[in-house]
Amino acid sequence: MILSRLILPLLAAGVLLAGCGESSTDTSEIWYPYKSPMMSLDGENGPENVGPLFASEFGYFRDLGVQPKMNPPIEPARAIENVSRKVVDVAIAQEPQVVLAQEEGLPVVMFGSLVSEPTMAMIWLPKSGIEGIADLKGKTIAYSGIPFQKDFLEYVLRGAGLTLADVKLENVLYGLTHALASGRADAIFGGSGNEEGALLETRGFDPVVTEVTDLGVPGYDELVLIARPNQYAKQPELFHRILKASIRGNEAAAKDAAAATEAVVEQSLGTASPKPTRAGIEATTPLLSQTGDVDEAQLEELIGWMHEEGMIRRQIPASSLLAGS
């Protein structure tokens, strides 16, 4: 979630920004009863959301007769809540958080994948003197406030003989990069090497990035599209179109980093800086899903691991989290 510090106009249902751009298809004959669904990103406009942002900027959604109105949530943890409470119709969220949502009884299901592997990481700077996880004892760790991140951090610390009580945990919402660069935090957790790491590098820092998969966390789809199961059941074609356009955006972004940078910057009302955005996109595009398929076997393993680690009370079937299953 690269810090764009965007300020978008508040409308009745949230912060809205509709995309624009020339489409390649005449949509005058296309009609769909729900042309402007509300869509929540997982955070601020950034490289990991580039597929939908590209699709909006260059008319891929419009080509399919639907134009989501996209907005960043007030805080990163709100994306799933926004869907379950009917604030928005569709959202982008991290797969582990969807598992926790099921545990909490929130009505959400996944209907596609945008980033098909974990990107979350532990990041610190060389000047911190930290050489490994054990050195985090007594240090301040900043995170984005998303519940599963705290659970994952507890697991990572446990591997080095530490507990959450051994560190100072600070919720900085969208301020991860600033917290680390300013010295407010000794390390950050929940960001990624391809976004926060890339941004720090463009600012002259030399971040030490350790991916969560190198810390014992199993694989999962980093970003997935979610909806309420009853709405998906009523309008599956709407969500199929949203996924199809988003994946087309992923594919296009991987081929044209300059256009992808334009899409992200333009839809941040020009407040996102092109240089770090371009760096983040170049680091992110190899991780973007080209099929939109959620890996059900991998999801099953993630659920089993989260259950074994005490993050969820029951081992739910992966199929219960997938739309149309």
Rosetta blueprint (number, residue, H / E / L):
1 M L
2 I L
3 L L
4 S L
5 R L
6 L L
7 I L
8 L L
9 P L
10 L E
11 L E
12 A L
13 A L
14 G E
15 V E
16 L L
17 L E
18 A L
19 G L
20 C L
21 G L
22 E L
23 S L
24 S L
25 T L
26 D L
27 T L
28 S L
29 E L
30 I L
31 W L
32 Y L
33 P L
34 Y L
35 K L
36 S L
37 P L
38 M E
39 M E
40 S E
41 L L
42 D L
43 G L
44 E L
45 N L
46 G L
47 P H
48 E H
49 N H
50 V H
51 G H
52 P H
53 L H
54 F H
55 A H
56 S H
57 E H
58 F L
59 G L
60 Y H
61 F H
62 R H
63 D H
64 L L
65 G L
66 V L
67 Q L
68 P L
69 K E
70 M E
71 N E
72 P L
73 P L
74 I L
75 E L
76 P L
77 A L
78 R H
79 A H
80 I H
81 E H
82 N H
83 V H
84 S H
85 R L
86 K L
87 V L
88 V L
89 D L
90 V E
91 A E
92 I E
93 A E
94 Q L
95 E H
96 P H
97 Q H
98 V H
99 V H
100 L H
101 A H
102 Q H
103 E H
104 E L
105 G L
106 L L
107 P L
108 V L
109 V E
110 M E
111 F E
112 G E
113 S E
114 L E
115 V E
116 S L
117 E L
118 P L
119 T L
120 M E
121 A E
122 M E
123 I E
124 W E
125 L L
126 P H
127 K H
128 S H
129 G L
130 I L
131 E L
132 G L
133 I H
134 A H
135 D H
136 L H
137 K L
138 G L
139 K L
140 T E
141 I E
142 A E
143 Y E
144 S L
145 G L
146 I L
147 P H
148 F H
149 Q H
150 K H
151 D H
152 F H
153 L H
154 E H
155 Y H
156 V H
157 L H
158 R H
159 G L
160 A L
161 G L
162 L L
163 T L
164 L H
165 A H
166 D H
167 V L
168 K E
169 L E
170 E E
171 N E
172 V L
173 L L
174 Y L
175 G L
176 L H
177 T H
178 H H
179 A H
180 L H
181 A H
182 S H
183 G L
184 R L
185 A L
186 D L
187 A E
188 I E
189 F E
190 G E
191 G E
192 S E
193 G H
194 N H
195 E H
196 E H
197 G H
198 A H
199 L H
200 L H
201 E H
202 T H
203 R L
204 G L
205 F L
206 D L
207 P L
208 V E
209 V E
210 T E
211 E E
212 V H
213 T H
214 D H
215 L H
216 G L
217 V L
218 P L
219 G L
220 Y L
221 D L
222 E L
223 L E
224 V E
225 L E
226 I E
227 A E
228 R L
229 P H
230 N H
231 Q H
232 Y H
233 A H
234 K H
235 Q L
236 P H
237 E H
238 L H
239 F H
240 H H
241 R H
242 I H
243 L H
244 K H
245 A H
246 S H
247 I H
248 R H
249 G H
250 N H
251 E H
252 A H
253 A H
254 A H
255 K H
256 D L
257 A H
258 A H
259 A H
260 A H
261 T H
262 E H
263 A H
264 V H
265 V H
266 E H
267 Q L
268 S L
269 L L
270 G L
271 T L
272 A L
273 S L
274 P H
275 K H
276 P H
277 T H
278 R H
279 A H
280 G H
281 I H
282 E H
283 A H
284 T H
285 T H
286 P H
287 L H
288 L E
289 S L
290 Q L
291 T L
292 G L
293 D L
294 V L
295 D L
296 E H
297 A H
298 Q H
299 L H
300 E H
301 E H
302 L H
303 I H
304 G H
305 W H
306 M H
307 H H
308 E H
309 E L
310 G L
311 M L
312 I L
313 R L
314 R L
315 Q L
316 I L
317 P L
318 A H
319 S H
320 S H
321 L H
322 L E
323 A L
324 G L
325 S L
